[in-house]
Amino acid sequence: MGPEKNTRDLFKGAFILTIAALIIKVLSAVYRVPFQNIVGDVGFYIYQQVYPFYGVALALSTYGFPVVISKLYTELSSKKDKNGVQSLFITSFILLSLIGIIGFSILYWGADWLATQMDDPQLAILLKVISVMFLIFPIVSLLRGYYQGKGNMVPTAVSQVGEQVIRVTTIFLAAFMLTKEGYSLYIVGGGAAFGSVTGGITAIFILVTFYWLKRGRTRLTFGNFNFKKSKKIGKELLFQGFAVCVSSMLLVFMQLADSLNLYSTLALSGISPLEAKGLKGIYDRGQPLIQIGMVVATSMSLSLVPMITNEKLHSRFEFMHEKICLVLKIALFISVAAAIGLWNIIHPTNIMLFENSEGSDVLGVLSIVILLSSMIVTVTAILQGLGIVFFPAYVILGSFAVKYMLNGMFIPLFGTMGAAVATCITLSLVMFILLFKLRLKLGTSILNVRFILTISAAALFMFVILQLYLYVTGYLTGFREERIFAGIQALSAVVIGGLSYLWIVLRGNTFKRNELSLLPFGSKLSFFLPKKNRR
């Protein structure tokens, strides 16, 4: 019963963290729309310029170090090595504190220099506010890693959701109140950036409260310190922690490259500073759209990744290969629909969410990022489940340099469209490298040609249906630019496009009934299957 219980606990913990991650991602994507409506494109540009720096601190406290701390804690606890456990927490606290102080120092005292590099010195105040997150993350990471190592995912999940809720609430309050009082958009942006601080403090409060309530049954000790063990622990924590962190920062790196040279390059090309800021703000409208699409595309596929790890642990390699193929099929199936569907309806969607259709052509190209990034995130998770941690990190880290370089080449020629194309080229390169690595690891094919052709045919069919629908409905009213009509048109197109895509894919014998059963509403989706595949 021991192994079975461990497997159940693994899936239970993964499920709790998955639900928390879904809530966080939805909140993170959705709040940007009303925020942009309050502060406008220039205000949105100001906030998005510094967001990648917050994204780095968030990755450190959420994905990388807590995961490695929990792994080391579990290993040492299973050996009943109390000295090792104490050394782990002492080493972790010291190492993470050093990283936090370095990160804070670079961002706080280097804020003026960084803002100048972005060709907008007024951003310095926002960078200084964000820098405080680097002082908060060590405590958050340590406590989350501790609870996850004990197999209790609830404190981590509650702290993540609480952090995001308070952060978003702070952003809305700051945007509404400071804008109403007539403060400059940079002060408004600084108030919004302060949400990262209030969110981080909330996470600490929640985690400490859990510890306080259970202090009689659990104790975090810092007694003995073994230098030899600590040196080994520190090395593993540092390298593995950064590898996991970097692997989770794919889109953060893309946004960071844009923050560093998109606005400045536009300004250098002869566009006025105010217009360039507005163009960058319009370009940044793509971020919530990409995040929402990725939530849909990755949540279903990533929820199956623990099954791959489980099959590997039990050396059931044939079943493991089947699960990997299924996860990739689901990721491709959903991400193609989300990307092509959004590209088709981007014009009414842009009006519905952001009040006008400006930049729709650029946002349409950015919708392809949903497909590329969803596949990258899924393949990275699979490789990590197979024990390949560092290779995806190296590739994703290298993507920043590629994106930055391509921005420099394409933005002077094509403006924000050049930045969108640079992102798509960079992510395509990353995706193919990671897929090739997975193919080499497995030594056999992972996606058959028939499946890819069926998905392509379904996407083409959906494209034609949606174009016809939008063309026809465009003549039904004389008020095509109004948000209400655009909203009705966009949302109805989602239903029509989704059903047409589902019909072609599922009637094409691409999935079996037992495969669909692993998905939400799988029993309903099986209705689309040919009769011979419904059993």
C-alpha positions in Angstrom: 0.0 0.0 0.0 3.0 2.3 0.5 3.8 3.0 -3.2 0.0 3.3 -4.0 -0.4 5.9 -1.2 2.7 7.8 -2.4 1.2 7.9 -5.9 -2.1 9.1 -4.6 -0.4 11.8 -2.6 1.6 12.8 -5.6 -1.5 13.3 -7.8 -3.4 15.0 -4.9 -0.5 17.5 -4.4 -0.1 18.1 -8.1 -3.9 18.6 -8.5 -3.9 21.2 -5.7 -1.0 23.2 -7.2 -2.5 22.9 -10.7 -5.8 24.4 -9.5 -3.9 27.2 -7.7 -1.8 27.8 -10.8 -4.9 28.0 -13.0 -6.5 30.6 -10.7 -3.3 32.7 -10.6 -2.9 32.6 -14.4 -6.5 33.6 -15.0 -6.2 36.5 -12.5 -2.9 37.5 -14.0 -4.3 37.6 -17.5 -7.7 39.1 -16.8 -6.8 42.1 -14.6 -4.7 43.6 -17.4 -7.8 44.3 -19.5 -9.7 46.6 -17.0 -6.3 48.1 -16.0 -5.6 49.1 -19.6 -9.1 50.5 -19.8 -8.4 52.7 -16.8 -4.9 54.0 -17.6 -4.9 53.8 -21.4 -2.2 52.5 -23.8 0.5 54.8 -22.5 -0.3 53.8 -18.8 -0.3 50.2 -19.9 3.1 50.6 -21.6 4.5 52.1 -18.3 3.4 49.1 -16.2 4.4 46.5 -18.8 7.9 48.0 -19.1 8.7 46.9 -15.5 6.5 43.8 -15.3 9.3 41.4 -16.5 11.4 42.3 -13.5 8.5 41.3 -11.2 8.1 38.1 -13.3 11.7 37.2 -12.5 11.1 37.6 -8.7 7.8 35.6 -9.0 9.5 32.7 -10.8 12.2 32.6 -8.0 9.6 32.4 -5.2 7.1 30.2 -7.0 8.7 27.7 -9.4 12.4 27.2 -8.9 13.7 27.2 -5.4 10.6 25.9 -3.5 10.6 22.9 -5.9 14.3 22.1 -5.2 14.0 22.7 -1.5 11.0 20.4 -1.2 12.9 17.7 -3.2 16.0 17.9 -1.0 13.9 18.0 2.2 12.0 14.8 1.1 15.3 13.0 0.3 16.9 13.9 3.6 13.8 13.2 5.6 13.4 9.7 4.1 17.0 9.0 5.3 16.1 10.4 8.8 19.0 12.8 8.4 18.1 15.5 10.9 21.4 17.3 10.7 21.0 17.3 6.9 17.6 18.8 7.2 18.8 21.5 9.4 21.7 22.2 7.2 19.3 22.4 4.2 17.2 25.2 5.9 20.2 27.2 7.1 22.0 26.9 3.7 18.8 27.7 1.8 18.1 30.8 4.0 21.6 32.1 3.6 21.8 31.5 -0.1 18.4 32.8 -1.0 19.0 35.9 1.2 22.2 36.6 -0.7 20.4 36.2 -4.0 17.6 38.5 -2.8 20.0 41.2 -1.6 21.9 41.1 -4.8 18.7 41.3 -6.9 17.4 44.1 -4.7 20.6 46.1 -4.9 20.9 45.7 -8.7 17.3 46.8 -9.3 17.1 49.5 -6.6 20.5 51.3 -7.1 20.6 50.5 -10.8 17.1 51.7 -11.4 18.2 55.0 -13.0 20.7 53.2 -15.2 18.1 50.6 -16.3 15.5 53.2 -17.0 18.0 55.2 -19.1 18.8 52.0 -21.0 15.0 51.7 -21.8 15.2 55.3 -22.9 12.6 56.4 -20.3 14.2 57.7 -17.1 10.8 58.1 -15.4 10.5 54.4 -15.1 13.1 54.4 -12.3 10.5 54.8 -9.5 8.6 51.7 -10.7 11.8 49.7 -10.8 12.7 50.7 -7.2 9.2 49.6 -6.0 9.6 46.2 -7.8 13.0 45.7 -6.2 11.5 45.1 -2.8 10.1 41.8 -4.1 13.7 40.4 -4.1 13.9 40.9 -0.3 10.5 39.1 0.1 11.1 36.1 -2.1 13.7 34.2 0.2 11.2 33.8 3.0 8.4 32.8 0.7 10.5 30.3 -1.2 11.8 28.7 2.0 8.4 28.3 3.6 6.8 27.0 0.4 9.6 24.5 -0.1 9.3 23.4 3.5 5.5 22.7 3.2 5.8 21.0 -0.2 8.6 18.8 1.1 6.3 17.6 3.9 3.7 16.8 1.2 1.3 19.6 2.3 0.5 21.6 -0.8 -2.4 23.6 0.8 -0.2 26.4 2.3 1.6 26.9 -0.9 -1.6 27.0 -3.0 -3.4 29.3 -0.6 -0.4 31.7 -0.4 -0.1 31.8 -4.2 -3.8 32.6 -4.7 -3.8 35.1 -1.7 -0.7 36.8 -3.1 -2.3 37.3 -6.5 -5.7 38.4 -5.2 -4.1 41.1 -3.0 -1.8 42.2 -5.8 -4.6 42.6 -8.3 -6.7 44.4 -5.7 -3.9 46.8 -5.0 -3.4 47.4 -8.8 -7.0 48.3 -9.3 -7.2 50.5 -6.2 -4.0 52.4 -7.2 -5.1 52.8 -10.8 -8.6 54.0 -9.9 -7.7 56.3 -7.0 -4.5 57.8 -8.4 -6.0 58.4 -11.8 -9.0 60.0 -10.3 -6.8 62.3 -8.3 -5.0 63.4 -11.4 -1.5 62.0 -10.7 0.9 61.3 -13.6 0.7 57.9 -15.2 4.2 57.1 -13.8 2.9 57.6 -10.3 -0.1 55.5 -11.2 2.3 52.8 -12.5 4.3 53.0 -9.3 1.1 52.4 -7.3 0.3 49.4 -9.5 3.8 48.1 -9.1 3.3 48.3 -5.3 0.9 45.5 -5.7 3.8 43.1 -6.0 4.9 44.2 -2.5 1.5 43.9 -0.8 1.1 40.5 -2.6 4.4 39.3 -1.4 3.8 40.4 2.2 0.4 38.6 2.1 2.1 35.4 1.0 4.5 35.6 4.0 1.6 36.3 6.3 -0.4 33.3 5.1 2.6 30.9 5.2 3.6 32.0 8.7 0.0 31.7 9.9 -0.1 28.0 8.7 3.1 27.4 10.5 1.9 29.1 13.7 -1.4 27.1 13.7 0.5 23.8 13.5 3.6 24.7 15.5 2.9 21.9 18.0 3.1 19.2 15.2 5.7 20.7 12.9 8.9 22.7 13.6 11.3 24.4 11.3 14.7 24.1 13.1 18.0 25.9 12.5 20.2 24.1 15.1 23.1 22.1 13.7 25.1 23.2 10.7 27.2 20.8 8.7 29.5 22.7 6.4 30.3 19.7 4.2 26.7 18.9 3.7 25.8 22.5 3.3 28.3 23.0 0.5 26.7 20.1 -1.5 23.2 21.3 -0.7 24.0 24.9 -1.8 25.4 23.7 -5.1 22.4 21.6 -5.9 20.0 24.3 -4.7 21.7 27.0 -6.8 22.0 25.1 -10.0 18.8 23.1 -10.0 16.8 26.1 -8.6 18.0 28.4 -11.4 17.4 25.7 -14.0 13.8 25.3 -13.0 13.3 29.1 -12.6 14.7 29.8 -16.1 12.6 27.1 -17.6 9.5 28.9 -16.3 10.5 32.3 -17.6 10.0 31.8 -21.3 7.5 34.7 -21.9 9.2 36.8 -19.2 12.4 36.8 -21.3 10.4 37.7 -24.4 8.8 40.6 -22.6 12.1 41.7 -21.1 13.7 41.9 -24.5 10.8 44.1 -25.6 11.1 46.3 -22.5 14.8 46.9 -23.2 14.7 47.8 -26.9 11.2 48.0 -28.4 10.3 51.5 -27.2 13.8 52.9 -27.6 14.2 51.5 -31.1 10.8 53.0 -32.1 11.9 56.4 -30.7 15.2 56.2 -32.5 13.4 55.5 -35.8 11.9 59.0 -35.7 8.5 58.3 -34.0 7.7 60.8 -31.3 8.1 59.5 -27.7 4.4 59.8 -26.8 3.4 57.9 -30.0 6.1 55.2 -29.4 4.8 54.7 -25.9 1.3 54.3 -27.2 2.4 51.8 -29.8 4.3 49.8 -27.2 1.1 49.9 -25.0 -1.0 48.6 -27.9 1.6 45.9 -28.6 1.4 44.9 -24.9 -2.4 44.2 -25.3 -1.2 40.8 -26.7 0.1 39.7 -23.2 -3.3 39.0 -21.6 -4.6 37.4 -24.8 -1.6 35.1 -24.9 -1.9 34.2 -21.2 -5.6 33.3 -21.5 -4.9 31.2 -24.5 -2.0 29.4 -22.8 -4.1 28.7 -19.7 -6.6 26.9 -21.9 -3.9 25.1 -23.9 -1.6 24.0 -21.2 -3.8 23.3 -18.2 -5.2 20.1 -19.7 -1.9 18.8 -21.0 0.2 19.7 -18.0 -2.2 18.0 -15.7 -1.2 14.7 -17.3 2.6 15.2 -16.9 2.7 13.6 -13.4 1.5 10.4 -15.1 4.7 10.4 -17.2 6.9 10.7 -14.1 4.9 7.9 -12.4 5.4 5.6 -15.4 9.1 6.4 -15.5 9.5 5.7 -11.7 7.9 2.2 -12.3 10.0 1.6 -15.4 6.9 1.2 -17.6 8.5 2.8 -20.6 6.0 1.7 -23.2 3.1 3.2 -21.2 5.3 6.3 -20.6 5.8 6.8 -24.3 2.0 6.5 -24.9 1.4 9.2 -22.2 4.0 11.5 -23.7 2.4 11.2 -27.1 -1.0 11.9 -25.6 0.1 14.9 -23.7 1.7 16.4 -26.9 -1.4 15.6 -28.9 -3.6 17.4 -26.4 -1.3 20.4 -26.2 -1.2 20.7 -30.0 -4.9 20.0 -30.4 -5.9 22.9 -28.0 -3.2 25.4 -28.8 -3.8 25.3 -32.6 -7.5 26.0 -32.0 -6.7 28.8 -29.5 -4.0 30.5 -31.8 -5.8 30.2 -35.1 -9.2 31.0 -33.6 -7.9 34.2 -31.9 -6.1 35.3 -35.1 -9.4 35.1 -36.9 -11.4 37.0 -34.4 -8.7 39.5 -33.2 -10.4 42.5 -34.7 -13.7 42.3 -32.7 -11.9 40.9 -29.7 -9.6 43.9 -29.6 -12.6 46.3 -29.7 -14.4 44.2 -27.1 -11.5 44.2 -24.6 -9.6 47.4 -25.4 -12.2 49.8 -26.8 -10.7 50.1 -30.3 -9.1 47.9 -33.1 -5.7 49.6 -33.1 -2.8 47.1 -33.6 -5.1 44.2 -34.6 -2.7 43.0 -37.3 0.2 42.9 -34.8 -1.9 41.1 -32.2 -3.0 38.6 -34.8 0.6 37.6 -35.4 1.2 37.5 -31.6 -1.7 35.0 -31.3 0.6 32.4 -32.8 2.7 32.7 -29.6 -0.1 30.8 -27.9 0.7 27.7 -30.1 4.5 28.0 -29.8 4.7 28.8 -26.1 2.1 26.2 -25.1 4.1 23.5 -26.9 7.4 24.7 -25.4 6.0 24.7 -21.9 4.5 21.2 -22.4 7.7 19.8 -23.9 9.8 21.4 -21.1 7.6 19.8 -18.4 7.9 16.4 -20.1 11.7 16.7 -20.3 11.9 17.7 -16.6 9.7 14.7 -15.8 12.2 12.5 -17.6 15.0 14.0 -15.6 16.4 16.4 -18.2 16.4 19.7 -16.3 19.3 21.8 -17.5 18.9 21.5 -21.3 15.5 23.3 -21.5 16.9 26.0 -19.2 19.9 26.6 -21.5 17.7 26.8 -24.6 15.2 29.1 -23.0 17.9 31.3 -21.5 19.5 31.6 -25.0 16.1 32.6 -26.4 16.5 36.0 -24.7 19.6 36.8 -26.7 18.0 35.7 -30.0 14.8 37.7 -29.4 16.8 40.8 -28.4 19.0 40.5 -31.6 16.0 39.9 -33.9 14.2 42.9 -32.3 17.2 45.1 -33.3 16.9 43.8 -36.9 13.1 43.8 -37.5 11.8 46.8 -35.4 13.5 49.5 -37.5 12.0 47.9 -40.6 8.5 46.9 -39.5 7.9 48.6 -36.1 5.9 46.6 -33.6 5.1 44.0 -36.3 8.8 43.4 -36.4 8.8 42.7 -32.6 5.9 40.3 -33.1 7.6 38.4 -35.9 10.9 38.3 -33.8 9.0 36.6 -31.0 7.4 34.0 -33.3 10.8 33.2 -34.9 12.5 32.9 -31.6 9.8 30.7 -30.0 9.7 28.5 -33.2 13.4 27.9 -32.9 13.1 27.0 -29.2 10.2 24.7 -29.9 11.9 22.7 -32.6 15.1 22.3 -30.5 13.2 21.0 -27.5 11.1 18.6 -29.7 14.2 17.3 -31.3 15.8 16.7 -27.9 12.7 14.8 -26.8 12.7 12.8 -30.0 16.4 11.8 -29.4 15.6 10.9 -25.8 12.8 8.6 -26.7 14.4 7.2 -29.8 11.1 7.1 -31.6 8.4 9.3 -33.2 6.3 11.5 -30.9 3.7 13.0 -33.3 2.5 11.1 -36.4 2.0 12.8 -39.7 -1.7 11.8 -39.9 -2.5 13.6 -36.7 -0.7 16.8 -37.8 -2.5 16.8 -41.2 -5.9 16.3 -39.5 -5.2 19.2 -37.1 -4.1 21.4 -40.0 -7.2 20.5 -42.0 -9.4 21.3 -39.0 -7.6 24.7 -38.5 -8.1 25.5 -42.2 -11.8 24.6 -42.0 -12.2 26.7 -38.9 -10.4 29.6 -40.6 -12.8 29.5 -43.6 -15.9 29.2 -41.4 -14.9 32.1 -39.2 -14.0 34.4 -42.1 -17.4 33.8 -43.7 -19.1 34.3 -40.4 -17.3 37.6 -39.7 -17.9 38.8 -43.2 -21.7 38.1 -43.1 -22.2 39.5 -39.6 -20.3 42.6 -40.6 -23.3 43.6 -42.7 -25.9 43.1 -40.0 -25.4 46.4 -38.2 -24.2 49.9 -39.0 -22.4 50.1 -35.7 -19.6 47.6 -36.3 -17.1 49.6 -34.1 -19.3 49.5 -30.9 -18.0 47.3 -28.1 -21.3 45.5 -27.5 -21.6 44.3 -31.1 -17.9 43.4 -31.2 -18.3 41.4 -28.0 -21.3 39.5 -29.4 -19.5 38.9 -32.7 -16.3 37.7 -31.0 -18.0 35.4 -28.4 -20.4 33.8 -30.9 -17.4 33.3 -33.3 -15.6 31.4 -30.5 -18.5 28.9 -30.3 -18.9 28.5 -34.0 -15.2 28.2 -34.6 -14.7 25.8 -31.7 -17.5 23.5 -32.8 -16.3 23.3 -36.4 -12.7 22.6 -35.3 -13.8 19.9 -32.8 -16.0 18.2 -35.4 -13.2 17.8 -37.9 -10.5 16.8 -35.4 -12.6 14.2 -33.5 -14.3 12.8 -36.6 -10.8 12.3 -38.0 -10.1 9.4 -35.6 -7.3 11.4 -33.8 -8.4 10.5 -30.3 -9.9 7.4 -28.6 -12.7 7.5 -26.0 -10.3 6.5 -23.2 -8.0 9.4 -24.1 -10.8 11.9 -24.2 -11.9 10.7 -20.8 -8.8 12.2 -19.2 -10.0 15.7 -20.3 -12.7 17.9 -18.7 -16.1 17.2 -20.4 -14.4 14.2 -22.1 -17.7 12.3 -22.0 -19.4 15.1 -23.9 -16.6 15.3 -26.5 -16.8 11.6 -27.2 -20.1 12.4 -28.9 -18.1 13.8 -31.9 -16.2 10.5 -32.3 -17.0 8.0 -35.0 -19.2 5.2 -33.6 -16.4 2.6 -33.8 -14.2 4.8 -31.5 -16.8 5.5 -28.8 -16.4 2.2 -27.0 
